[in-house]
Amino acid sequence: MSEKEQTPKDDHTFLVVVDESEELQQALFYACRTAVRTNGRVALLKVVAPAEFQHWASVGELMREERREEAEDLLRTISAGVQQRTGSMPIMHIREGDIQEELVTLINEDESICTLVLGAATGDYGPGPLVSALVNQLSGKLRIPITVVPGSLTQAEITAIT
């Protein structure tokens, strides 16, 4: 039996952090291509900031619900593209809190996650705050490799390397 036949699909999950950045598309495309090639899956993580409005609990809860609905809508839209590219629905995670903390927690909780795929910004200000923090401060604490996909790569270039 080949290695591919022995490995269940859920054992190779490529996690992509979802945000509003342009480089998200490169990270998604890379994760989808790699998941297809390895018979793996894509997982999406969207972290929403906790509600800061504390004066009236009902207003804070309404704000929390609105942010969650926005996150669900964004993940549904992105999931459709992932399903089209991979043939299967991605695993979707929505967390509330600090993005770095929630990311590390999810990676530690879900043993099927084998790689974190991030897109790097192309501007003059560096690769982005999450990429910088993970590579510089947290990479030694993670049990999985981090793949940083340059935001300047085209789909053809990503296809060539995957």
Buried (B, 14 or more C-beta within 10 A) or exposed (E): EEEEEEEEEEBBBBBBBBBEBEBBBBBBBBBBBBBBEBBBBBBBBBBBEEBEEEEEEEEBEEBBEEBBEEBEEBBEEBBEBBBEBBEBEBBBBBBBEEBBEBBBEBBEEBEBBBBBBBBBBBEEEEBBEBBBBBBEEBEEEBEBEBBBBBBEBEEEEBEEEB
